[in-house]
Amino acid sequence: MMFTRDDLEPYWVADMFVKTPDFVVKTMHDRLDHSMFGYTLWKHDDFYQPIRYWFKERFNTTLFKENLLYVPTVLFAITEIVRMMSKEGDSVILHTPSYNAFLTLLKGNNRKIIESPLVLNEQGTYEFDIDVFEQRIIQNDVKVFILCNPQNPTGKAFSRETLEQLKAICHKHNVYIISDEVHMDFVRTENGHETMAKDLIHEDRIAVVTGLGKTFNLASITHGVLISKDKWLLKKLESNIHKVYGLSPANSLALSAIEAAYTKEGIEWVNALNDHLESNMKYIKQYIEDHLSHELSMEIPEATYLAWISFEKSGYNEKEVQDALQNVGRIALSPGHHYELSESVHFRLNAASPHERIEEAMTRIHKAFKYLKNKKNPS
């Protein structure tokens, strides 16, 4: 169990305490009113065109329908590509700390996890050593690189220059790139999200996976979108979905949601949401500086709605911190060890909530650390 009690206020899971927009819900409702949910085809412009519009308008990236594939879920596609491009015992590299589901699926498929650590620099952004990245690829005969862009849990948004460096190194050493871009719409830097789908050339060994799940809070409406110019991959993956797993029928509600969400109205809604998220992040950072500066530190992430908060300065270990958060603060925050392969001094806070819930979260965290301080230095 992640938590020791069931009366905690939840701020841990990576979905939003924000309603899916009405214009998406209405379209899905209209589909429900149709009242027939048989086999659904996805190979038509109602699927292709909204995705192409979204990538062109938001990321200045031109996509072609022959490079798009509907997949059952994002993690299904990632797992299947790992299986296709490596065998048991092979090495897969990723940036750490890492989205915990990557670690789980790699262990479950008996792949060796190779770390490319992210380190907080003096400017307050996460960076990694490109030379170490390449050395570890060579030393471990890495077959696959799982890139989380933007990165979960640190919120790092990768620049175009960095993506090109990563791409060149992986091409040089024949490493397949899987770019998970489900948080793509939550980049709040000046340049916005840089996608690996941009400037793909014929037969690039790159697959980009994304979907509506994070952006429009539709994680339970299972689906995913895969983008690639690797014709062999597209053909093989589609065949496996149909012939190996029997998962070829598309989710009709997901298709309706794609058609409704990836529009001008959707762009306006996401832009407003990002303004709200940035305001919440600034509040969290300011609260820490005003009330918890001796215990906690946090930099406003470039992307995502997830605050990656360090308690290293406090001197407490993770068990002590989680015990206080749960039993005193009565708040559920993701323990850092779920994302790190070594001892963790972090927890993750989901900031995608109404502002008053973020105020409540910080009050609960403050209460937990006040308890720890009093316990250590009783008056």
C-alpha positions as CSV (number, residue, x, y, z in Angstrom):
1,M,0.0,0.0,0.0
2,M,1.2,3.5,-0.8
3,F,-0.7,5.0,2.2
4,T,-1.4,3.7,5.6
5,R,-4.9,5.1,6.1
6,D,-7.9,5.8,4.0
7,D,-9.0,9.2,5.3
8,L,-6.4,11.3,3.5
9,E,-7.1,14.3,1.3
10,P,-5.8,13.2,-2.1
11,Y,-3.1,15.2,-3.9
12,W,-1.1,12.3,-5.3
13,V,-2.6,10.8,-8.4
14,A,-1.7,12.5,-11.7
15,D,-5.2,13.4,-12.8
16,M,-6.8,16.8,-12.3
17,F,-9.3,18.0,-9.8
18,V,-10.7,19.9,-12.8
19,K,-13.8,19.1,-14.8
20,T,-13.5,18.0,-18.4
21,P,-14.7,21.0,-20.4
22,D,-18.4,21.2,-21.3
23,F,-17.8,21.3,-25.0
24,V,-16.0,17.9,-24.8
25,V,-18.6,16.4,-22.4
26,K,-21.4,17.5,-24.7
27,T,-19.9,15.8,-27.7
28,M,-19.4,12.6,-25.7
29,H,-23.0,12.9,-24.4
30,D,-24.3,13.2,-28.0
31,R,-22.4,10.0,-28.8
32,L,-24.0,8.3,-25.9
33,D,-27.4,9.4,-27.1
34,H,-26.7,7.6,-30.3
35,S,-27.2,4.4,-28.2
36,M,-25.3,2.0,-30.4
37,F,-21.7,1.1,-29.4
38,G,-20.6,-1.6,-31.8
39,Y,-17.3,-1.9,-33.6
40,T,-15.8,1.6,-34.3
41,L,-13.5,2.5,-37.1
42,W,-10.9,5.2,-36.6
43,K,-9.3,5.5,-40.0
44,H,-11.1,8.6,-41.2
45,D,-10.7,12.3,-41.1
46,D,-12.7,12.7,-37.9
47,F,-9.6,11.1,-36.2
48,Y,-6.8,12.4,-38.4
49,Q,-7.8,16.1,-38.8
50,P,-8.2,17.2,-35.2
51,I,-4.8,15.7,-34.3
52,R,-3.2,17.3,-37.3
53,Y,-4.8,20.7,-36.4
54,W,-3.7,20.5,-32.8
55,F,0.0,19.8,-33.6
56,K,0.1,22.5,-36.3
57,E,-1.5,25.2,-34.1
58,R,0.1,24.4,-30.8
59,F,3.5,23.0,-31.8
60,N,4.1,24.2,-35.4
61,T,4.4,20.6,-36.5
62,T,2.9,19.2,-39.7
63,L,1.6,15.6,-39.4
64,F,0.4,13.3,-42.1
65,K,-2.4,10.8,-41.6
66,E,-0.2,7.8,-42.7
67,N,2.0,8.5,-39.7
68,L,-0.8,8.4,-37.2
69,L,-2.0,5.3,-35.4
70,Y,-4.8,4.8,-32.8
71,V,-3.5,2.7,-29.9
72,P,-5.5,1.2,-26.9
73,T,-3.5,3.2,-24.3
74,V,-0.3,5.2,-24.2
75,L,1.4,2.7,-21.8
76,F,0.3,-0.2,-23.9
77,A,2.0,1.3,-26.9
78,I,5.2,2.1,-24.9
79,T,5.3,-1.4,-23.5
80,E,4.8,-3.1,-26.8
81,I,7.4,-1.0,-28.6
82,V,9.9,-1.9,-25.8
83,R,9.1,-5.6,-26.4
84,M,9.4,-5.2,-30.2
85,M,12.8,-3.4,-30.0
86,S,14.5,-5.3,-27.3
87,K,14.5,-8.7,-25.6
88,E,14.5,-9.8,-22.0
89,G,17.7,-8.8,-20.3
90,D,18.4,-5.9,-22.7
91,S,19.0,-2.4,-21.4
92,V,16.6,0.5,-21.6
93,I,17.7,4.0,-20.6
94,L,15.6,6.8,-19.1
95,H,16.0,10.0,-17.2
96,T,15.7,9.7,-13.4
97,P,13.7,10.5,-11.4
98,S,11.3,8.8,-13.6
99,Y,7.6,8.3,-14.1
100,N,7.0,5.3,-11.9
101,A,5.0,3.3,-14.5
102,F,8.1,3.2,-16.7
103,L,10.0,1.5,-13.9
104,T,7.2,-0.9,-13.3
105,L,6.7,-2.0,-16.9
106,L,10.5,-2.4,-17.5
107,K,10.9,-4.5,-14.4
108,G,7.8,-6.5,-15.3
109,N,9.2,-7.2,-18.8
110,N,12.6,-8.1,-17.4
111,R,14.5,-5.2,-19.0
112,K,17.6,-3.7,-17.3
113,I,17.0,0.0,-16.3
114,I,19.8,2.4,-17.0
115,E,19.7,5.8,-15.4
116,S,20.5,9.1,-17.0
117,P,20.1,11.3,-13.9
118,L,18.6,14.8,-13.9
119,V,20.2,17.3,-11.6
120,L,18.9,20.7,-10.4
121,N,21.3,23.4,-11.6
122,E,21.9,26.9,-10.0
123,Q,19.2,28.4,-12.2
124,G,16.6,26.1,-10.7
125,T,16.0,23.9,-13.8
126,Y,16.8,20.2,-14.2
127,E,19.7,19.3,-16.6
128,F,21.5,16.1,-17.4
129,D,25.0,15.3,-18.7
130,I,24.8,14.5,-22.4
131,D,28.2,12.8,-22.3
132,V,27.1,10.5,-19.4
133,F,24.0,9.7,-21.4
134,E,26.1,8.5,-24.3
135,Q,28.6,6.7,-22.2
136,R,25.9,4.7,-20.5
137,I,24.3,3.8,-23.8
138,I,27.7,2.4,-25.0
139,Q,28.6,0.7,-21.7
140,N,25.3,-1.1,-21.4
141,D,24.5,-1.8,-25.1
142,V,21.2,0.1,-24.7
143,K,18.4,-0.8,-27.1
144,V,15.6,1.6,-26.2
145,F,15.4,5.1,-24.8
146,I,12.1,6.1,-23.1
147,L,11.9,9.9,-23.1
148,C,9.3,11.6,-21.0
149,N,8.8,15.0,-22.6
150,P,7.7,17.0,-20.6
151,Q,9.3,15.1,-17.8
152,N,7.4,13.6,-14.9
153,P,8.0,14.2,-12.0
154,T,10.5,17.1,-12.4
155,G,8.5,19.1,-14.9
156,K,11.5,19.6,-17.2
157,A,10.6,20.8,-20.7
158,F,13.3,19.7,-23.2
159,S,14.6,22.2,-25.7
160,R,14.8,21.7,-29.4
161,E,18.6,21.7,-29.2
162,T,18.6,19.0,-26.5
163,L,16.1,16.8,-28.4
164,E,18.4,17.0,-31.5
165,Q,21.4,16.0,-29.4
166,L,19.5,13.0,-27.9
167,K,18.2,12.0,-31.4
168,A,21.7,12.2,-32.8
169,I,23.2,10.0,-30.1
170,C,20.5,7.4,-30.3
171,H,20.8,7.3,-34.1
172,K,24.5,6.8,-33.8
173,H,24.1,3.9,-31.4
174,N,21.0,2.4,-33.0
175,V,18.8,3.1,-29.9
176,Y,15.1,3.3,-30.5
177,I,13.4,6.4,-29.1
178,I,10.0,6.3,-27.5
179,S,8.8,9.8,-26.6
180,D,5.9,9.9,-24.1
181,E,4.4,13.4,-24.6
182,V,1.1,13.1,-22.6
183,H,2.0,16.3,-20.7
184,M,2.7,18.2,-23.9
185,D,0.0,20.8,-23.4
186,F,1.3,21.9,-20.0
187,V,4.5,23.5,-21.1
188,R,4.7,27.1,-19.8
189,T,8.0,28.3,-21.2
190,E,8.4,31.0,-23.8
191,N,9.0,28.6,-26.6
192,G,6.3,26.1,-25.5
193,H,6.5,22.4,-26.1
194,E,9.1,21.0,-28.5
195,T,7.9,17.6,-29.8
196,M,9.9,14.7,-31.1
197,A,7.3,14.5,-33.9
198,K,8.7,17.6,-35.5
199,D,10.9,17.2,-38.5
200,L,10.7,13.4,-38.5
201,I,12.4,11.9,-41.6
202,H,11.6,8.7,-43.4
203,E,12.2,5.6,-41.3
204,D,13.4,7.6,-38.2
205,R,13.6,5.1,-35.3
206,I,11.3,7.3,-33.2
207,A,7.8,6.8,-31.9
208,V,5.8,9.6,-30.2
209,V,2.9,8.7,-28.0
210,T,0.3,11.0,-26.5
211,G,-3.5,11.4,-25.9
212,L,-6.2,13.5,-24.3
213,G,-5.9,11.8,-20.9
214,K,-3.9,14.5,-19.1
215,T,-4.8,17.6,-21.0
216,F,-8.6,17.1,-20.8
217,N,-8.8,14.9,-17.7
218,L,-9.9,11.8,-19.6
219,A,-7.6,9.2,-18.2
220,S,-10.4,6.6,-17.8
221,I,-11.5,7.0,-21.4
222,T,-8.7,4.7,-22.6
223,H,-7.0,5.5,-25.9
224,G,-3.7,6.8,-27.3
225,V,-2.2,8.3,-30.4
226,L,1.1,7.1,-31.9
227,I,3.1,9.2,-34.3
228,S,5.9,7.8,-36.3
229,K,7.5,7.6,-39.8
230,D,8.8,4.1,-39.1
231,K,6.6,2.1,-41.5
232,W,7.7,-1.2,-40.1
233,L,6.7,-0.2,-36.6
234,L,3.4,1.2,-37.6
235,K,2.5,-1.9,-39.6
236,K,3.8,-4.4,-36.9
237,L,2.1,-2.6,-34.0
238,E,-1.2,-2.3,-35.7
239,S,-1.0,-6.0,-36.6
240,N,-0.2,-7.0,-33.0
241,I,-3.1,-4.9,-31.7
242,H,-5.4,-6.7,-34.0
243,K,-4.0,-10.3,-34.2
244,V,-2.1,-10.8,-31.0
245,Y,-4.1,-8.9,-28.4
246,G,-7.5,-8.5,-30.1
247,L,-7.8,-4.9,-29.2
248,S,-8.5,-3.3,-32.6
249,P,-11.9,-1.8,-31.9
250,A,-11.5,1.9,-31.0
251,N,-13.1,3.6,-28.0
252,S,-16.0,5.5,-29.5
253,L,-16.1,8.0,-26.7
254,A,-12.4,8.7,-27.1
255,L,-12.8,9.4,-30.8
256,S,-15.7,11.8,-30.0
257,A,-13.5,13.5,-27.4
258,I,-10.6,13.9,-29.8
259,E,-12.9,15.5,-32.4
260,A,-14.3,18.0,-29.8
261,A,-11.1,18.7,-27.8
262,Y,-8.6,19.3,-30.5
263,T,-10.2,22.6,-31.7
264,K,-9.7,26.3,-31.3
265,E,-12.1,26.2,-28.3
266,G,-9.8,23.5,-26.8
267,I,-6.7,25.7,-27.3
268,E,-8.4,28.6,-25.5
269,W,-9.5,26.3,-22.6
270,V,-6.0,24.8,-22.2
271,N,-4.4,28.3,-22.3
272,A,-6.7,29.4,-19.4
273,L,-5.9,26.2,-17.5
274,N,-2.2,26.8,-17.8
275,D,-2.6,30.3,-16.4
276,H,-4.4,28.8,-13.4
277,L,-1.7,26.1,-12.9
278,E,1.1,28.7,-13.0
279,S,-0.7,30.7,-10.4
280,N,-1.0,27.7,-8.2
281,M,2.7,26.8,-8.6
282,K,3.7,30.4,-7.7
283,Y,1.6,30.1,-4.6
284,I,3.1,26.8,-3.5
285,K,6.7,28.2,-4.0
286,Q,5.8,31.4,-2.1
287,Y,4.2,29.5,0.8
288,I,7.3,27.4,1.1
289,E,9.5,30.5,1.1
290,D,7.3,32.2,3.7
291,H,6.6,29.3,6.1
292,L,8.8,26.3,5.3
293,S,12.1,27.6,4.0
294,H,14.1,25.6,6.5
295,E,12.4,22.4,5.6
296,L,11.4,22.4,2.0
297,S,12.5,23.7,-1.4
298,M,10.9,23.8,-4.8
299,E,11.4,25.3,-8.2
300,I,8.4,26.2,-10.3
301,P,8.4,23.5,-13.0
302,E,8.6,24.4,-16.7
303,A,5.7,22.0,-17.5
304,T,3.1,19.6,-16.1
305,Y,0.8,20.2,-13.1
306,L,3.1,18.3,-10.7
307,A,5.2,20.0,-8.0
308,W,8.4,18.1,-7.2
309,I,9.2,19.2,-3.6
310,S,12.4,18.5,-1.8
311,F,12.6,18.0,2.0
312,E,16.3,17.5,2.0
313,K,17.0,20.6,4.1
314,S,14.7,19.3,6.9
315,G,17.1,16.4,7.8
316,Y,14.2,14.0,8.1
317,N,14.0,10.7,6.1
318,E,11.2,9.8,3.9
319,K,9.6,7.4,6.4
320,E,9.4,10.2,9.0
321,V,8.0,12.7,6.5
322,Q,5.4,10.4,5.0
323,D,4.3,9.4,8.5
324,A,3.8,13.0,9.5
325,L,2.1,13.9,6.2
326,Q,-0.4,11.1,6.5
327,N,-1.0,10.9,10.3
328,V,-0.8,14.6,11.2
329,G,-1.4,16.5,7.9
330,R,-3.9,13.8,6.7
331,I,-2.7,14.4,3.2
332,A,-1.8,11.9,0.5
333,L,1.3,13.0,-1.5
334,S,3.2,10.8,-3.9
335,P,6.3,9.4,-2.1
336,G,9.5,10.2,-4.0
337,H,10.9,6.7,-3.9
338,H,8.3,5.7,-6.4
339,Y,10.2,7.7,-9.0
340,E,13.8,7.2,-7.8
341,L,15.9,4.1,-7.7
342,S,17.9,5.4,-4.7
343,E,16.8,6.9,-1.4
344,S,14.5,9.8,-2.0
345,V,14.1,13.3,-0.3
346,H,11.1,14.3,-2.4
347,F,7.4,14.1,-2.6
348,R,5.1,15.0,-5.5
349,L,2.1,17.3,-5.2
350,N,-0.6,17.6,-7.8
351,A,-1.4,21.3,-8.3
352,A,-4.2,20.8,-10.8
353,S,-7.0,21.9,-8.4
354,P,-9.0,25.0,-7.5
355,H,-6.8,27.4,-5.6
356,E,-8.5,26.9,-2.3
357,R,-7.6,23.2,-2.4
358,I,-3.9,24.2,-2.9
359,E,-4.2,26.5,0.1
360,E,-5.5,23.6,2.1
361,A,-2.7,21.3,0.9
362,M,0.0,23.7,2.0
363,T,-1.7,24.2,5.4
364,R,-1.7,20.4,5.9
365,I,1.9,20.1,4.8
366,H,2.9,22.9,7.2
367,K,1.1,21.2,10.0
368,A,3.0,18.0,9.4
369,F,6.4,19.6,9.4
370,K,5.5,21.7,12.4
371,Y,4.8,18.4,14.2
372,L,8.2,17.0,13.2
373,K,10.0,20.1,14.4
374,N,8.2,20.1,17.7
375,K,8.9,16.4,18.1
376,K,12.6,16.9,17.5
377,N,12.8,20.0,19.7
378,P,10.1,19.9,22.4
379,S,9.6,23.1,24.3
